[in-house]
Structure formats: C-alpha cells, structure tokens
C-alpha cells in the first residue's frame, strides 16, 4: 500500500472513460488501498482511479470523517440542486462554484465484489458525483458556466504546476549514441 503521484490537468487519462472492474481480486484491493492512502495524504474529499493513472471505475471518499470506496458506481441524482465551492486534487489550488445534485443514491460494489448502496447529501453527494465524473473523463470545470470556466482556465495557466502533466520525461542514455539521438 502506497501513496501514489496524482495526475494533473492535461494528463490524457483524466479525459479518458474508465473501464468497468470485472476482477475483484488482490490487485483491486491494492488499488483501493493506494487510492485511500493517497487521498488521505493529499488530503482530499475523494480520489478516483484515473487520478493515479489507473483506468478502472473505482474511487474513494473522505467526507466528515467517513472514509469509503465504490467500484463501478451507478448514480441516481435528486432533482434538487446545490451550489458550492468545488476543487480537485488534479487541479491544485483551483476552486470554483459548481452546481450539483443535492443528494445521491450510489449503487456499486465494494472491493470484494459485494453490492453496496450509498445515500448521501450535500458534501458527500458532491464528492460522489465529482469522483464518478472522473470515471467518465469529466472534470468539474466542465460543469461550470462559461465565465467560471474561463476564470478557472486562467488560474490553471497561471499556476506553478501548469504544463507539468504534458511534459514528457526525457531519458538520456549513459552510452555513446554515435549521433543517433538521445
């Protein structure tokens, strides 16, 4: 179990739809533990598998001292909505007002493949919706007004971390290359 690096805005995995989990095995349990450890270390209210580079439909949350996880979530959202500040560990320092459903009923599985139903409102509802969006390649800035999205993009471009996700690691060979490249 280990804290993993969190992928930043610009990493293509954050825009890729995650695939359903079919094997509820030791690897999945390790993934859930890594998600939990990473989320708690960050700290954050939630963390989805794509945020640590794994394209599977699983996420964790930590809301008001309640830590949990959900695999292959399906959501039923209330018609009543809430507005509130929302941020993301993949967009450090960016917080924008975002409208979400006030409450949610989330169905899925735990890491052992047992069916789970989670009912939540307000912050728990927001966290579950936010993390499920990550599994569909959607970021919270996609859900805000065009004006707020423009403001968020300005903050992102001015951040210290902007561009780090897209910067490839260049490895230099310790051996003579004979002018054939690095």
Rosetta blueprint (number, residue, H / E / L):
1 X L
2 X L
3 X L
4 X L
5 X L
6 X L
7 X L
8 X L
9 X L
10 X L
11 X L
12 X H
13 X H
14 X H
15 X H
16 X L
17 X L
18 X L
19 X E
20 X L
21 X L
22 X L
23 X L
24 X L
25 X L
26 X H
27 X H
28 X H
29 X H
30 X H
31 X H
32 X H
33 X H
34 X H
35 X H
36 X H
37 X H
38 X H
39 X H
40 X H
41 X H
42 X H
43 X L
44 X L
45 X L
46 X E
47 X E
48 X E
49 X H
50 X H
51 X H
52 X H
53 X L
54 X L
55 X L
56 X E
57 X L
58 X E
59 X E
60 X E
61 X E
62 X E
63 X E
64 X L
65 X L
66 X E
67 X E
68 X E
69 X E
70 X E
71 X E
72 X E
73 X E
74 X E
75 X E
76 X E
77 X E
78 X L
79 X L
80 X L
81 X E
82 X E
83 X E
84 X E
85 X E
86 X E
87 X E
88 X L
89 X L
90 X L
91 X L
92 X L
93 X L
94 X L
95 X E
96 X E
97 X E
98 X E
99 X E
100 X E
101 X E
102 X L
103 X E
104 X E
105 X E
106 X E
107 X E
108 X E
109 X E
110 X L
111 X L
112 X L
113 X L
114 X L
115 X E
116 X E
117 X E
118 X E
119 X E
120 X E
121 X E
122 X H
123 X H
124 X H
125 X H
126 X H
127 X H
128 X H
129 X H
130 X H
131 X H
132 X H
133 X H
134 X H
135 X H
136 X L
137 X L
138 X L
139 X L
140 X H
141 X H
142 X H
143 X H
144 X L
145 X L
146 X H
147 X H
148 X H
149 X H
150 X H
151 X H
152 X H
153 X H
154 X H
155 X H
156 X H
157 X H
158 X H
159 X L
160 X L
161 X L
162 X L
163 X L
164 X L
165 X L
166 X L
167 X L
168 X L
169 X L
170 X L
171 X L
172 X L
173 X L
174 X L
175 X L
176 X L
177 X L
178 X L
179 X L
180 X L
181 X L
182 X L
